[in-house]
Amino acid sequence: MPALRALIASAATAAAVTLTAVTPAHATSATLYAELAELADNLNALAWPAQDTYNFYPGAKGHADVATSVVWGTPGQPTTYESKAKCAPLFTQALKHTFSWATDSYLQAEFGSTSPNAAKYYDGLTAGADHFATRTTVASLVAGDVIAIKYNDTAGGSGDASGHVAVVAGAPQAYDRDGDAATAEWAVPVIDSTSNPHGVASTSASSPYQSFRDTRAVGATEYSGVGRGWLFIGTDAAGVPTGYWWGANENVVDQYKPVSTRPMVFRALV
């Protein structure tokens, strides 16, 4: 019996080792969020305009359209971090920095490019890119999920104007954006790289911007680069998106972008 027990124990140990060896490490939205939050928050610890040396959107006002450069430094030492990237390249660098599977060959296979623009991310995620799972409603979004928008209107193009990519930074909040009780809207906190903040920077105490500020603005002065802001998404009765506003205080009618011309997709890392 002792020999039999030893044999059983040995077999169990071998089985455990085998299971450990073949069970893959799972990507999670929370893991991606933690890495992007580290980057954005360390850079934002630098006061503007000094931060503008380390953090900007290439081609934005005051900046040349330079090559992408994203550096994760030493936490607590903000000047060791850097983000000179547009929205989709920032997302690409965040994936590569966080997950070992996010290689050039993976990006080429799933998104048709080693450096996909926003439209390619939208197309690949819609087609079922590996490592991502579907989120259907705004209410289901959690920190680290990705929002990809494709511009099919006159703003659409082959470069950074092809769409937008943002990463959810917390739980969406129900918010009456258009003043119509018959519709539903959500304020969604995001981390992204933009050429201008979400919302029009304002010092007015009565402006809705005061409740949904963007880290890329000081007073009424706006900057660019990676930061935290708010995207406002309208939904149907089932919670599926119908369109969005860039910020809290743009014109309700003129600045609303419907999914008929700017479709969006939500995905979680798995």
Beta strands, then each sheet from edge to edge (+ up, - down):
strand 1: 55-56
strand 2: 69-71
strand 3: 82-84
strand 4: 132-135
strand 5: 146-150
strand 6: 163-168
strand 7: 173-174
strand 8: 184-194
strand 9: 217-218
strand 10: 221-222
strand 11: 225-235
strand 12: 241-245
strand 13: 257-258
strand 14: 264-269
sheet 1: 1+ 3+ 2-
sheet 2: 4+ 14- 5+ 6- 8+ 7-
sheet 3: 4+ 14- 5+ 6- 8+ 11- 12+ 13-
sheet 4: 9+ 10-
end
